[in-house]
Amino acid sequence: MEDQKQRVYDALNKMGIKYEVVEHEPVHTMEDMDRLGLPEKGTLCKNLFLRDSKGKRHFLITADEKTKVDLKTLGRQLGAGNLSFASEERLEKYLGVKQGSVTPFALMNDTEHAVEFFIDKNLSRCKSMGIHPLENTATVFISFKDLDKFLWNLDVDVVKIKL
């Protein structure tokens, strides 16, 4: 199988985007990430892959790991009604990643643009954001501006919201 992380690094390099990578043991939760002691490099992000109650709309939400996300309020904010976490099958179908590896970089696998992307607007003020490069064995630290550039190049709408 192709090295997923390398696909991200190659795409970033091709666009001339600066980033820093920290390789680490596989992590599955934000608690696992916190135990690695990475926050001094930047703001660690959590990524939620959600769906509406009918399974017609899918959402990727990126927020500071410390932000509490109320799914009921978020559903109303997005005009999507009740939201729930999407299944592992949907995660692999739409974003091509496994649980624990959800990341905005996975939107490079969403060639149909079926997933709507929302990011906490507070992240636009942080110096550096930490997100996985399609695998949970590394964290990429990248500026908000450069993530936006990466996603813009994929023709992904980056919608900032207040969480």
N, C-alpha and C positions, 0 to 999 in steps of 0.2 A: 504494500500500500504506500502511496505517495506520502512523503512527510508533510503533514498538514501545516505545521509551524513554518516550514520553509516556504510554502506558498505565500504566507502572509509576509514573511521577511522579503521575499523576492518582489512582491507587489509594492511594499513600502520603499525598498531600494530603487525600484524603477521610477517611482514618483519623487525621489529625492527627499523623502520624509525622514527626519531624525527620530530615533527611538532608542530605548535601552531595554535589553532583555535580561531577565533574571530566571535562570533555570532552577527548578525545585522539584521536590517530590510531588506526586499527584495530590491535588486537593479537591475536595468535593463540596465544602461549605465555606462560608465566610469565616467561621471559627477556625477552620484549618488554615486559611490564608493568614489570619491574625497571628497564629502560632509561628509563622515563618519570619515575622519581624520585618516585613517589607515597607510599611507605611512611610518611613522616612524618605523613600524615593518618590512618593507621590500619593495621590488619593486613590485608594483601592475602590473599585467599582463592583457593584452587584448588578447582575443582568437577569431580568425576569422574562421568560417566554410565556406569554399568556394568550388565551383565546376567549372569544365571546361565548355566550351560552349556546348558540347555534353552531359553533365551530366554523363559521363563515369568515370571521376576521381574526387575524393573528397579529400579535404585538410583541415587539422587543422593547423593553424598558431598561434603560441604563441609569443608575443612580449611585450616589456616594453610598458606600457600604453601611454607613451609620443612619441613613435616611429610612424612616419608617414609611412603608408604602401601604396605604389602605386600599385594597382592591375595589371595595364598594365605591369609594370616592373617586378613584381613578377611572372606573367604568363609566361613571356619570360624566367625568371630565372629558373622556374620549368619545362620548356619545355611543358607547358600546354595551350599555346595560351591565349585567353581571359578568364579571371576569373570573376565570380560574386558570390554574397552571395547565399548560398544554401537555399532552402525553409525550413520553419518550419517542413514540413512533412519529408524532407530528414534528417533534424537534429534529429528528433525523431527516424527515421528508422535506421540511421547509428550510432548515438551516444547515443540515449536513453535519451536525455535531451531536455528541452524547451529553447526557446530564452531567453537570459539573464543568462543562466546557463552553457554556453559553457566553457569547461575546458579540459585540457589534461587527467584528471582523467576519463573523459567519454570514453576514449579509452578502458577502461575495459569492456564496453558494445559492442565494435566493435569486436566481436568474429571471424568475417570473414576477419578481417584486410583489410577492404575496404577503409579505410581512411589513407591517407599519412600524417605523422606528421612532421612538420618543426618548429624549434624554433630559434629565433634570437640568434646568437652566443654571443651577448653581455650579455645575461642573465646568461651565464655560469660564469660570473665574479661577479654577485651580491651576496650579503650575504644570502638573503632570498627572495623567490618569493611568491607573494600572488595570489592564484587561488581558485576558488570555488570548493567545494566538491560535485559536481553534482547538487547542489541547490544554488540559489542566495541569501540565507539567512545566509551564513557564508563564511568566507575566511580562507583558510588554508595557513599558511606560512611554506614553506619547502625549503630546499637548492636545487640548481640545481642538484647536485650530487645525492641527495635522490630521486628527481623526475625521474632522469635517471634510477636509480635502480628500482623504482616502475614500470616504463614502460618496462624496460628490462625484468622484471619478467613476464610481459604480452606478451613478444615477439614482442614488438613494436619497430620499427626502429626510433631512435631519430636522425633526420638530422638537423645539425646546419647550418644556412644560415645567410648571411649578409643582413640585411634589411636597 
